[in-house]
């Protein structure tokens, strides 16, 4: 079998063996006392990562499925939602809203920069009929982190809910749902939670439920991703809720893998240590690549802790570079996306990509490309400057 490249892409990520081992166990039925105990234990672990007492729902889907469920249940056709638009995944939010016939009022910011809260405030003032504010917390397309805390305060200042796409954010840095009063927050199993793809996750606040319940008879947005159907007909049903708190066949093997990863994060590494590992990896990449002539897309203050987007050097061809990294060094990097396509590349800090085992040889491989292919005189190890300037994670 051909040896698979190590993943430095922003999802799916390379995960630890104990997580993989859980997914490989014999199939578990999605009901019964033993399974339901494990299911609710997993929910409680997720709540600890989210730092919330809110309801947590898991879906058999990617993160986008959970986001679809949130937007389709919170708003109905004809309403307007203000959307922070500063990266390619804001377009994903727009597509979901547009699919439900919900109008978006775009709050545009330059790609590579965090959202302007004052501009968002001016937009909400100019539109008196906005039903909610939507933001991508951490856009992997630009590797920019948006000011979610400030935007949440702004939304509640105008008495509207905030929806947060935290697919590449939750578990990657501090995003305390209850402290920041975040209404609906979605993520997935295969990024910062360092597990296999296949679980979309939502946190839903009491205020969000009040809005969802008030609209459930006026919207017609299907069944599978209808949060009202999940809650009323299954979770809260006194018979179904006890043994089958969801309307579908749950992906038990993937949830068991997620549970194993969450236990490792919370009980062995600690949540603070988990955040620190990503932050260390981010600094390793930013400092190391800056040392050998690269420039980052995002400034330090706006930079994502979970992925870094890097402008290509003028003497580089992106396809040639990425092919070299795969064939000569066994690392799969991500190209830039959207309007940045062809102009740069991205390196993830999630999963094993945030360890010395991956980062050091990856950075040395980038050096090798510059020396071998481009003839640039770079001392071996120049890109490892971050090892001496930041605290290593072991």
RAGI-V401174 format. One record per residue. N is the residue number from 1. RES is the residue in three letters. SS is DSSP state (H for helix, E for strand, C for the rest). PSI is psi in whole degrees, -180 to 180 (* if undefined). NEAR is the number of other ideal C-beta (glycine too) atoms within 12 Angstrom. Layout:
N_RES_SS_PSI_NEAR ; N_RES_SS_PSI_NEAR
This chain:
1_UNK_C_138_3 ; 2_UNK_C_135_7 ; 3_UNK_C_130_11 ; 4_UNK_C_141_11 ; 5_UNK_C_151_24 ; 6_UNK_E_138_28 ; 7_UNK_E_121_32 ; 8_UNK_C_24_43 ; 9_UNK_C_157_35 ; 10_UNK_C_54_45 ; 11_UNK_C_133_39 ; 12_UNK_C_161_34 ; 13_UNK_C_158_42 ; 14_UNK_C_130_32 ; 15_UNK_C_172_36 ; 16_UNK_C_157_27 ; 17_UNK_H_-36_15 ; 18_UNK_H_-32_22 ; 19_UNK_H_-46_34 ; 20_UNK_H_-38_23 ; 21_UNK_H_-37_17 ; 22_UNK_H_-40_30 ; 23_UNK_H_-23_31 ; 24_UNK_C_2_17 ; 25_UNK_C_163_19 ; 26_UNK_C_149_10 ; 27_UNK_C_133_15 ; 28_UNK_C_130_26 ; 29_UNK_C_150_18 ; 30_UNK_C_26_26 ; 31_UNK_C_170_23 ; 32_UNK_C_154_16 ; 33_UNK_H_-43_13 ; 34_UNK_H_-45_16 ; 35_UNK_H_-44_27 ; 36_UNK_H_-36_26 ; 37_UNK_H_-46_17 ; 38_UNK_H_-39_30 ; 39_UNK_H_-51_36 ; 40_UNK_H_-29_24 ; 41_UNK_H_-40_23 ; 42_UNK_H_-41_37 ; 43_UNK_H_-44_33 ; 44_UNK_H_-37_21 ; 45_UNK_H_-41_32 ; 46_UNK_H_-40_45 ; 47_UNK_H_-35_29 ; 48_UNK_H_-37_28 ; 49_UNK_H_-43_44 ; 50_UNK_H_-18_41 ; 51_UNK_C_58_28 ; 52_UNK_C_157_34 ; 53_UNK_C_2_19 ; 54_UNK_C_166_28 ; 55_UNK_E_141_31 ; 56_UNK_E_130_40 ; 57_UNK_E_138_45 ; 58_UNK_E_139_44 ; 59_UNK_E_148_37 ; 60_UNK_E_89_29 ; 61_UNK_C_173_32 ; 62_UNK_C_-180_28 ; 63_UNK_H_-33_45 ; 64_UNK_H_-32_31 ; 65_UNK_H_-43_33 ; 66_UNK_H_-40_42 ; 67_UNK_H_-40_42 ; 68_UNK_H_-44_36 ; 69_UNK_H_-42_43 ; 70_UNK_H_-52_50 ; 71_UNK_H_-41_47 ; 72_UNK_H_-23_40 ; 73_UNK_H_-30_46 ; 74_UNK_H_-32_46 ; 75_UNK_C_158_45 ; 76_UNK_C_165_29 ; 77_UNK_C_130_21 ; 78_UNK_C_-18_16 ; 79_UNK_C_167_30 ; 80_UNK_E_137_27 ; 81_UNK_E_128_44 ; 82_UNK_E_134_44 ; 83_UNK_E_121_44 ; 84_UNK_E_120_48 ; 85_UNK_E_91_37 ; 86_UNK_C_31_40 ; 87_UNK_C_169_45 ; 88_UNK_H_-28_30 ; 89_UNK_H_-12_42 ; 90_UNK_H_-34_38 ; 91_UNK_H_-35_28 ; 92_UNK_H_-44_33 ; 93_UNK_H_-44_43 ; 94_UNK_H_-43_30 ; 95_UNK_H_-42_19 ; 96_UNK_H_-47_36 ; 97_UNK_H_-45_38 ; 98_UNK_H_-35_21 ; 99_UNK_H_-24_21 ; 100_UNK_C_5_33 ; 101_UNK_C_26_20 ; 102_UNK_C_130_34 ; 103_UNK_E_139_23 ; 104_UNK_E_136_35 ; 105_UNK_E_108_31 ; 106_UNK_E_130_27 ; 107_UNK_E_95_36 ; 108_UNK_E_139_22 ; 109_UNK_C_158_30 ; 110_UNK_C_136_20 ; 111_UNK_C_135_32 ; 112_UNK_C_-3_33 ; 113_UNK_C_150_26 ; 114_UNK_C_159_35 ; 115_UNK_C_146_41 ; 116_UNK_C_110_23 ; 117_UNK_H_-37_26 ; 118_UNK_H_-38_16 ; 119_UNK_H_-37_27 ; 120_UNK_H_-41_40 ; 121_UNK_H_-43_23 ; 122_UNK_H_-38_16 ; 123_UNK_H_-44_32 ; 124_UNK_H_-36_32 ; 125_UNK_H_-36_17 ; 126_UNK_H_-20_16 ; 127_UNK_C_108_25 ; 128_UNK_C_-3_14 ; 129_UNK_C_29_16 ; 130_UNK_E_131_32 ; 131_UNK_E_-15_37 ; 132_UNK_E_166_45 ; 133_UNK_E_130_47 ; 134_UNK_E_139_51 ; 135_UNK_E_143_49 ; 136_UNK_E_115_49 ; 137_UNK_C_-42_49 ; 138_UNK_E_105_53 ; 139_UNK_E_116_46 ; 140_UNK_C_-15_47 ; 141_UNK_C_-35_38 ; 142_UNK_C_-13_46 ; 143_UNK_C_45_50 ; 144_UNK_E_138_43 ; 145_UNK_E_124_44 ; 146_UNK_C_155_46 ; 147_UNK_C_77_31 ; 148_UNK_H_-42_39 ; 149_UNK_H_-47_27 ; 150_UNK_H_-37_26 ; 151_UNK_H_-35_44 ; 152_UNK_H_-45_39 ; 153_UNK_H_-39_21 ; 154_UNK_H_-45_36 ; 155_UNK_H_-45_39 ; 156_UNK_H_-24_22 ; 157_UNK_H_-33_18 ; 158_UNK_C_11_26 ; 159_UNK_C_43_17 ; 160_UNK_C_156_34 ; 161_UNK_E_157_41 ; 162_UNK_E_134_48 ; 163_UNK_E_130_50 ; 164_UNK_E_118_50 ; 165_UNK_E_104_49 ; 166_UNK_C_33_51 ; 167_UNK_C_-42_46 ; 168_UNK_C_19_49 ; 169_UNK_C_-46_45 ; 170_UNK_E_122_49 ; 171_UNK_C_-9_50 ; 172_UNK_C_-26_44 ; 173_UNK_E_173_35 ; 174_UNK_C_119_28 ; 175_UNK_C_69_39 ; 176_UNK_C_109_28 ; 177_UNK_H_-49_40 ; 178_UNK_H_-42_21 ; 179_UNK_H_-38_16 ; 180_UNK_H_-1_31 ; 181_UNK_C_53_30 ; 182_UNK_C_130_42 ; 183_UNK_C_-54_43 ; 184_UNK_E_128_48 ; 185_UNK_E_125_50 ; 186_UNK_E_146_54 ; 187_UNK_E_-172_51 ; 188_UNK_E_168_44 ; 189_UNK_C_-18_50 ; 190_UNK_C_21_38 ; 191_UNK_C_-105_47 ; 192_UNK_C_-21_51 ; 193_UNK_C_-6_52 ; 194_UNK_C_49_46 ; 195_UNK_C_-167_46 ; 196_UNK_C_155_34 ; 197_UNK_C_152_28 ; 198_UNK_C_-2_29 ; 199_UNK_E_119_44 ; 200_UNK_E_140_41 ; 201_UNK_E_137_51 ; 202_UNK_E_140_50 ; 203_UNK_E_131_42 ; 204_UNK_E_120_40 ; 205_UNK_C_163_33 ; 206_UNK_H_-38_19 ; 207_UNK_H_-40_27 ; 208_UNK_H_-42_40 ; 209_UNK_H_-38_30 ; 210_UNK_H_-42_15 ; 211_UNK_H_-44_32 ; 212_UNK_H_-45_39 ; 213_UNK_H_-37_22 ; 214_UNK_H_-24_19 ; 215_UNK_H_-3_29 ; 216_UNK_C_-23_25 ; 217_UNK_C_-10_13 ; 218_UNK_C_-9_17 ; 219_UNK_C_152_29 ; 220_UNK_C_80_17 ; 221_UNK_C_36_32 ; 222_UNK_C_-164_19 ; 223_UNK_C_-49_17 ; 224_UNK_C_-45_22 ; 225_UNK_C_27_34 ; 226_UNK_C_107_32 ; 227_UNK_H_-31_42 ; 228_UNK_H_-40_34 ; 229_UNK_H_-43_29 ; 230_UNK_H_-48_38 ; 231_UNK_H_-51_27 ; 232_UNK_H_-42_22 ; 233_UNK_H_-15_22 ; 234_UNK_H_-65_26 ; 235_UNK_H_-46_30 ; 236_UNK_C_-4_20 ; 237_UNK_C_128_18 ; 238_UNK_C_-23_12 ; 239_UNK_C_-57_12 ; 240_UNK_H_-42_20 ; 241_UNK_H_-29_21 ; 242_UNK_H_-27_18 ; 243_UNK_H_-8_23 ; 244_UNK_C_66_24 ; 245_UNK_C_44_30 ; 246_UNK_C_154_38 ; 247_UNK_C_8_28 ; 248_UNK_C_173_26 ; 249_UNK_C_115_19 ; 250_UNK_C_147_35 ; 251_UNK_C_77_31 ; 252_UNK_H_-43_32 ; 253_UNK_H_-40_31 ; 254_UNK_H_-37_40 ; 255_UNK_H_-37_41 ; 256_UNK_H_-39_37 ; 257_UNK_H_-43_37 ; 258_UNK_H_-43_46 ; 259_UNK_H_-44_39 ; 260_UNK_H_-42_35 ; 261_UNK_H_-42_42 ; 262_UNK_H_-40_42 ; 263_UNK_H_-39_29 ; 264_UNK_H_-46_31 ; 265_UNK_H_-49_37 ; 266_UNK_H_-35_28 ; 267_UNK_H_-27_16 ; 268_UNK_H_-50_16 ; 269_UNK_H_-34_25 ; 270_UNK_C_151_16 ; 271_UNK_H_-39_31 ; 272_UNK_H_-39_17 ; 273_UNK_H_-34_20 ; 274_UNK_H_-48_36 ; 275_UNK_H_-42_31 ; 276_UNK_H_-36_26 ; 277_UNK_H_-44_40 ; 278_UNK_H_-42_45 ; 279_UNK_H_-39_31 ; 280_UNK_H_-46_30 ; 281_UNK_H_-40_47 ; 282_UNK_H_-45_40 ; 283_UNK_H_-36_33 ; 284_UNK_H_-45_39 ; 285_UNK_H_-48_47 ; 286_UNK_H_-47_37 ; 287_UNK_H_-42_28 ; 288_UNK_H_-46_37 ; 289_UNK_H_-31_41 ; 290_UNK_H_-35_25 ; 291_UNK_H_-26_27 ; 292_UNK_C_26_34 ; 293_UNK_C_11_26 ; 294_UNK_C_156_34 ; 295_UNK_E_143_21 ; 296_UNK_E_150_33 ; 297_UNK_C_-47_39 ; 298_UNK_C_142_38 ; 299_UNK_C_163_19 ; 300_UNK_H_-43_20 ; 301_UNK_H_-29_13 ; 302_UNK_H_0_29 ; 303_UNK_E_136_35 ; 304_UNK_C_138_47 ; 305_UNK_C_-12_41 ; 306_UNK_C_-12_48 ; 307_UNK_E_146_50 ; 308_UNK_E_134_52 ; 309_UNK_E_130_47 ; 310_UNK_E_132_41 ; 311_UNK_E_142_26 ; 312_UNK_C_152_33 ; 313_UNK_C_155_26 ; 314_UNK_C_-26_13 ; 315_UNK_C_14_16 ; 316_UNK_C_147_28 ; 317_UNK_C_123_19 ; 318_UNK_H_-44_27 ; 319_UNK_H_-42_16 ; 320_UNK_H_-42_22 ; 321_UNK_H_-48_34 ; 322_UNK_H_-37_32 ; 323_UNK_H_-42_21 ; 324_UNK_H_-44_28 ; 325_UNK_H_-37_37 ; 326_UNK_H_-49_26 ; 327_UNK_H_-37_19 ; 328_UNK_H_-27_23 ; 329_UNK_H_-6_28 ; 330_UNK_C_30_21 ; 331_UNK_E_132_38 ; 332_UNK_E_113_31 ; 333_UNK_C_168_40 ; 334_UNK_E_140_36 ; 335_UNK_E_167_29 ; 336_UNK_C_159_34 ; 337_UNK_C_169_29 ; 338_UNK_H_-136_26 ; 339_UNK_H_-10_18 ; 340_UNK_H_-3_30 ; 341_UNK_C_132_20 ; 342_UNK_C_-7_19 ; 343_UNK_C_-7_26 ; 344_UNK_E_-167_36 ; 345_UNK_E_169_44 ; 346_UNK_E_146_46 ; 347_UNK_E_124_47 ; 348_UNK_E_154_46 ; 349_UNK_C_17_51 ; 350_UNK_C_151_52 ; 351_UNK_H_-148_44 ; 352_UNK_H_-13_30 ; 353_UNK_H_-13_47 ; 354_UNK_H_22_47 ; 355_UNK_C_158_30 ; 356_UNK_H_-31_24 ; 357_UNK_H_-34_20 ; 358_UNK_H_-46_35 ; 359_UNK_H_-45_41 ; 360_UNK_H_-52_29 ; 361_UNK_H_-27_26 ; 362_UNK_H_-47_43 ; 363_UNK_H_-40_42 ; 364_UNK_H_-33_31 ; 365_UNK_H_-39_36 ; 366_UNK_H_-42_44 ; 367_UNK_H_-46_34 ; 368_UNK_H_-39_27 ; 369_UNK_H_-46_39 ; 370_UNK_H_-40_32 ; 371_UNK_H_-49_23 ; 372_UNK_H_-45_21 ; 373_UNK_C_-39_24 ; 374_UNK_C_-10_23 ; 375_UNK_C_28_10 ; 376_UNK_C_131_22 ; 377_UNK_C_97_13 ; 378_UNK_C_125_28 ; 379_UNK_C_140_15 ; 380_UNK_C_127_18 ; 381_UNK_C_1_21 ; 382_UNK_H_-31_27 ; 383_UNK_H_-4_37 ; 384_UNK_H_19_30 ; 385_UNK_H_-29_24 ; 386_UNK_H_-23_32 ; 387_UNK_H_-35_25 ; 388_UNK_H_-16_16 ; 389_UNK_H_-9_16 ; 390_UNK_C_157_23 ; 391_UNK_C_122_17 ; 392_UNK_C_151_22 ; 393_UNK_C_134_28 ; 394_UNK_C_*_12
